[in-house]
Amino acid sequence: MKDQLFGRSVIFLCEHDEQGAMGLIINKEINKNSISVKFNSESKQKIKFDDYITDNKLFIGGPVLTNKLLFLHNDDTDNKSLLLDDKISISSDIISLTSIAKSSNVKHKLFLGHAGWSQGQLEREIENGDWLLQKATSNLIFENEAEHIWLLATHSLGIEVNDITNTSGVS
């Protein structure tokens, strides 16, 4: 894709059903100085978020609801999280995030916003060749620097993406 946000993006699909799809771009880091997050009040959540963001990276999850925080983590014991598969959970609870961030055993990534597709939209984009699909791994999401994830993901498919044209049709 030539789109600035989605070009060379690796998206972890969190939900995909007949109503549509929702995912998080896992390889686009945000300059933390360029963001502002609104909380209902100057609360413990704001203080905990400020503490967290000082020491951790922040990613753009996608263009939908960019003022909403979500995070992925590899700990399934947090009761405020939704288990997406056997190794990856999602949550939006900042108190849980700061608790998880203190554990050296738990890997996590914080996102502003998410990517979303309406009913049938993602299927059409896949049929059009806009997306390549593969099974996600916890290792790909949490163990690699953002700038390496796209190449790691494409190479794991066994193809050299630079050999693929981005035009369609007959010449």
N, C-alpha and C positions, 0 to 999 in steps of 0.2 A: 504494500500500500504506500501511496505517496503522501498520505495524510500525516501531518507532523506529529500528532499524538499517537496514532495507531501504527504508523510505519515502524517496522522493526520492534513491535511490541510483542511481549509474551504475556498471554492472559491466562490466569488460572480461573477456570469456570467453577463458580461456587454453586450455581443452580442452573438447570436447563430442563425445561419441561414444555408442555403444550402451550403454556401462557407466554413463554419467552425465555430469556437467559440473563444471568447476572454474573459478572466476573471482575477480577482485579488485575490490573496491569502490574506485573511483579518486577519489572526491570526499568522503571522510569523514576529515578530519584528526583526529589524536589529540593530546591534551594530553600532551606528552612527560614531564611530571613525574609522571604517574599510572601509568607503566608500569615493569615490571621484566622483564628478559630474562635467562633462565638460560643459562649456557654450561657446558660440561663442567668447566672449571677457570678459574682466573684466567689466561687465556692472551692471546696476541697478538690473538685475535679480540675479546675483551672490550675491550681497549685501543683497537683500531681502531674498534669499534662506538661506544664512548664519544666518540671524536674525531668520528666521522661525525654522530652524533645531536646534538651540540652545534650544528652548523651547518646542519642540514637538517630538513625536515618529515618527519613519520611519519604513516602512514595506517592505518586499520583495514581490512584486506583482506576480513574477514568473520568469522563466528563459529566457524569450524572451525580447530583448532590455533592458537589465538591466541598461543601462545608460540613459534611458528615465524616466522622472518623470510624474506620473499621480496622481490625487487625487480624492477621492470620497467625496461628501458633501451633506448635506440635505437642501440646499438652492437652489431654482429654479429661483432666480432672476438674477444670473450672466449670462450675454449674451455670455460669452466665454465658457460656459459649455453645455454639452449635457445631457438632461434630460433622464434618463434610465427608471425610473418609477415615480410614483407620489410623491415619497419622496427622491429619490437618483439621484444625478447628477455626471458627471465625467468631468474632465478638465485636461489640462496640462499647463495652463497659470500660471506661478509663481506669477505674479503681482496679479492675482485674488486670489491665495492661501493666500498670505500675508494679503490681504484685508479681506478675509473670516475668517482667523485665529484671527483677531482682534475682531470679533463679538462673544460675549458670547452666542448668540442664535443659532449659526451655528456649527454643529458637522462636523468633517472632518477627513480624514486619508490620508496620503501621502505614495505613493508606488514607488519603483524603479522596473521597468520592469513589465511584465504581463505574464500570462499563455495563451498559444494559442494551438488550435487544428486545423488540416487540415480538409478538407471536409470528413465527416463521421467518423472521428477519435473519437470524444467524444461519439458519439452514440455507437460505438463498445466498448469503455471503460465502458460505463454505462451497456450495455448488458452483459459484462464480470463480472460485480459486483464490478468494481473498485471504483465507486462513488455512494453515496446515494444522492437523490435529495429532496429538500424541497423549499418552497417559502422563499425568503430572507426577513428580516425585518430591518428597519433602526436601531431599538433598538439593534439587534444582532451585527450589524456592528460597531456602534458608541458608545454604552453604556457599553461595557464589556471589561475587560482586555484581551489581546491577549491569555494568557495562559488558559483562561476559555472558549473561544469561541467554541472550538471543542467539549468539553463535553456538553455544553449548546445546541449546534446544534444537536448532536446525541441523547441526552435525549429528545429533543423536538419531535423526531420522534417516541418516545414511545418504544424504544428498548435499550437494554443494549449491547453496542458494544463489550464488553469484552466476551460476550457469543457467538460471531460469530467467526467462524474459518476463517483463511485467506488462506486456501487451498481449491481447488476445486476437483471435481471428486468423484469417488466411492472408499471407503476404503474396 
